[in-house]
Amino acid sequence: MYVLDFFCPARCLAIEVDGEAHERGDRPERDVQRDAWLASEGVRVLRIPASEVLGNMEGAVRHIVAFARG
């Protein structure tokens, strides 16, 4: 079972806000496995660095909207 940061069922879209912990230890490999499983279930995954959300919220939102529409 996985917990997602945000999920939009209408678009089958998961949005993951990744802090620096996602760059450490076995996290990168675990994230790849998780994303592959979600894709196999028909869920698209958009990963956004937390620094982008904190430093450019408007840009992050535009990125999410464009991805969701695409």
Summary of the structure (lengths in Angstrom):
residues: 70
radius of gyration: 12.3
end to end distance: 27.1
largest distance: 33.6
contacts: 157
relative contact order: 0.19
helix: 53%
strand: 21%
